[in-house]
Amino acid sequence: MSIISVRHVSKAFGKHVVLNDVSLEIEEGKTLVVIGPSGTGKSVLLKHIVGLLKPDKGDVYFDGQCINSLSPRELAATRTHFGFLFQMGALFDSLTNAENVGFPLVEHTKKTPEEIRKIVLEKLAMVGLPNVGNKMPAELSGGQRKRVALARAIAMDPKVILYDEPTTGLDPIRSDVINELILKLQREINVTSIVVTHDMISATKVANRIVMLQGGTLHFDGTAEEIRHSPDPDVQRFVQGRASEEELASLEAK
């Protein structure tokens, strides 16, 4: 059953078409990975899903509701069902880690400080960091900060988590910790995940399904196994990290 439905969505900024008639059904409780070259609309797609952008054409549905037709108040309520892990974590440097995790609960609920404290401890334990609440973000490693940011993303028990380049800036071992957490959250709380990444090791490990955007359109849609064996040369170049002959020739020309 689809929890998110993207239907014939197009978006342009001036004359630059970023999304061109993109349709996508995102299944509840599954992990969808979105890959593709830089500038092909991956982050723009995420912004449409949470209503930060409205399509020029088409519609986006969440739980049966058309996102782009909601009032600002209705949209704000809908967004509480989404958690977002930003590329660099985006923790507040002036708050402790516990205060960072509890921030959405303070802002969007009427829970007591004691209730919030219990939830914060639970979420930090879930990401494997039960003892960092009183520390500041600056006292943690990059990987630990990402995990605290993930604890904040799940503080409101969202139905959907959006991950924007979750392993960027991390070494392979810390990247795999994030991958394992994505899988753990899918198993334990049945969350739907949408992961935008260039990291093909991460993509093939966490995905139930992978889609590739290219030139503003959906260029590939299938499983990790299917993308490994795709005969499409553009798909294989991206998966293997190989520049095209034209790109290499342009280097020679300079």
C-alpha positions in Angstrom: 0.0 0.0 0.0 1.4 3.4 -1.0 1.9 6.0 1.8 3.2 8.6 -0.7 2.1 9.1 -4.3 3.9 11.4 -6.7 1.7 11.9 -9.7 2.9 13.5 -12.9 4.9 16.1 -11.0 6.8 18.8 -13.0 8.9 21.6 -11.6 11.0 24.3 -13.3 13.0 27.2 -12.0 12.9 29.8 -14.7 13.7 27.9 -17.9 15.5 25.1 -16.1 13.2 22.1 -15.9 14.2 20.1 -12.8 11.4 17.5 -12.6 9.5 16.5 -15.8 6.3 14.4 -15.4 7.7 12.3 -12.5 5.3 9.6 -11.1 6.3 7.5 -8.1 4.4 5.3 -5.6 6.2 4.8 -2.3 5.2 1.8 -0.3 4.5 2.0 3.4 7.2 0.4 5.7 9.8 0.1 2.8 13.0 2.0 2.1 13.2 3.8 -1.3 16.6 5.1 -2.3 16.8 7.9 -4.8 20.1 8.2 -6.8 21.2 10.2 -9.8 23.8 12.8 -10.9 24.0 16.1 -9.1 21.4 18.6 -10.2 18.8 16.0 -11.4 16.1 16.9 -8.9 16.6 14.5 -6.0 16.4 17.1 -3.2 13.7 19.0 -5.1 11.7 15.8 -5.1 12.1 15.5 -1.3 10.9 19.1 -0.9 7.8 18.4 -2.9 7.0 15.3 -0.7 7.0 17.5 2.5 5.3 20.4 0.9 8.3 22.8 0.9 7.8 23.2 -2.8 4.6 23.1 -4.9 4.7 21.4 -8.3 4.0 23.4 -11.4 2.0 20.5 -12.6 0.8 17.3 -10.9 0.1 16.3 -7.3 1.8 14.8 -4.3 -0.3 12.7 -1.9 0.5 11.6 1.7 -1.8 9.1 3.4 -4.5 9.9 0.9 -4.3 13.7 1.3 -3.1 16.0 -1.5 -0.1 17.8 0.0 -0.1 20.7 -2.4 -3.7 21.6 -1.8 -3.4 21.8 2.1 -3.7 25.1 4.0 -0.5 26.2 5.8 -2.0 25.0 9.1 -2.9 21.6 7.7 0.5 21.3 6.1 2.2 22.1 9.4 0.2 19.3 11.0 1.0 16.9 8.2 4.8 17.6 8.5 4.8 16.3 12.1 4.5 12.8 10.5 7.9 13.3 8.8 11.3 13.1 10.2 14.3 14.6 8.4 18.0 13.8 8.7 19.9 16.6 7.0 23.1 16.1 5.2 25.3 17.6 7.9 23.0 16.8 10.8 22.0 20.4 11.4 22.1 20.2 15.2 21.8 23.4 17.3 25.3 24.1 18.6 24.0 26.0 21.6 21.8 23.2 22.8 22.8 19.9 24.5 22.3 16.7 22.6 19.3 15.9 24.7 17.8 19.4 24.1 18.3 18.9 20.4 16.4 15.6 20.4 13.7 17.0 22.5 13.3 20.2 20.4 10.5 19.0 18.1 8.6 17.7 21.2 8.8 21.1 22.9 7.8 22.9 19.7 4.9 20.6 18.5 3.5 18.8 21.6 2.1 19.6 25.1 4.2 16.9 26.8 5.6 17.5 30.2 9.4 18.0 30.7 9.5 14.5 32.4 7.6 12.9 29.4 10.0 14.6 27.0 13.1 13.5 29.0 11.9 9.8 28.9 11.3 10.0 25.1 14.7 11.6 24.6 16.5 8.9 26.5 14.6 6.2 24.6 15.5 7.7 21.2 19.2 8.2 22.1 19.3 4.6 23.2 17.7 3.5 20.0 20.6 5.0 18.0 23.2 3.6 20.4 24.1 6.8 22.2 22.4 6.5 25.7 25.0 8.6 27.6 25.6 11.7 25.4 22.5 13.7 26.4 24.3 16.1 28.6 27.1 16.7 26.2 27.2 19.4 23.4 27.2 18.5 19.7 30.8 19.8 19.4 31.9 17.1 21.9 30.9 14.3 19.5 32.4 12.9 16.3 30.7 13.5 13.0 29.1 10.0 13.0 27.8 10.5 16.5 26.3 13.9 15.6 24.5 12.2 12.7 23.1 9.6 15.1 21.9 12.3 17.5 20.2 14.1 14.5 18.6 10.8 13.7 17.3 10.5 17.2 15.8 13.9 16.8 14.2 12.9 13.5 12.4 10.0 15.2 11.4 11.9 18.4 7.9 12.4 17.1 7.5 8.8 16.0 7.1 9.8 12.3 5.6 7.6 9.6 8.3 8.7 7.1 11.9 9.6 7.5 13.7 11.5 4.8 17.5 11.1 4.6 19.5 13.6 2.6 22.9 12.2 1.9 23.1 10.5 5.3 26.6 9.1 4.9 28.3 12.2 3.5 31.5 13.1 5.3 31.7 9.8 7.2 34.3 7.1 6.8 33.2 3.6 5.6 32.7 2.2 9.1 30.7 5.1 10.4 28.7 5.1 7.2 27.8 1.5 7.8 26.6 2.4 11.3 24.1 4.8 9.7 23.1 2.1 7.2 22.4 -0.4 10.0 20.4 2.2 11.9 18.2 2.8 8.7 17.6 -0.9 8.6 17.0 -1.1 12.3 14.3 1.6 12.3 12.6 -0.1 9.4 12.5 -3.4 11.4 11.6 -2.0 14.8 9.2 0.8 14.1 8.1 0.0 10.5 9.0 3.4 9.3 8.9 4.4 5.6 12.3 5.7 4.5 13.3 7.8 1.5 17.1 8.0 1.1 18.8 10.4 -1.3 22.4 9.4 -1.7 25.4 9.1 -4.1 26.8 6.3 -2.0 26.1 3.1 -3.9 27.3 0.8 -1.1 24.8 2.4 1.2 22.1 2.4 -1.5 22.3 -1.3 -2.3 22.5 -2.2 1.4 19.4 -0.4 2.7 17.1 -0.2 -0.3 14.0 -2.3 -1.0 13.8 -0.3 -4.2 16.1 2.1 -6.0 15.0 4.9 -8.5 17.4 6.9 -10.6 16.6 10.4 -11.7 18.3 11.8 -14.8 17.4 14.8 -16.8 14.4 15.4 -14.6 12.8 12.1 -15.4 12.7 8.7 -13.8 15.4 6.8 -15.6 15.5 3.6 -13.6 13.2 1.9 -11.1 14.0 -1.5 -9.6 15.8 -3.5 -6.9 19.4 -3.4 -5.9 20.0 -6.7 -7.8 18.3 -5.3 -10.9 20.4 -2.1 -10.9 23.6 -4.1 -10.6 22.7 -6.0 -13.8 21.0 -3.2 -15.7 22.1 -3.1 -19.4 21.5 0.7 -19.5 25.0 2.4 -20.0 23.9 5.5 -18.0 22.9 3.4 -15.1 26.1 1.4 -15.1 28.3 4.5 -15.4 26.6 5.9 -12.3 26.7 2.7 -10.3 30.4 2.1 -11.2 31.4 5.8 -10.9 32.7 6.0 -14.5 32.9 9.2 -16.4 31.5 9.1 -20.0 33.7 9.4 -23.0 32.3 12.9 -23.6 33.2 14.0 -20.1 36.7 12.7 -20.4 37.1 14.3 -23.9 36.1 17.7 -22.3 39.0 17.3 -19.9 41.5 16.8 -22.7 40.1 19.8 -24.6 40.9 22.0 -21.6 
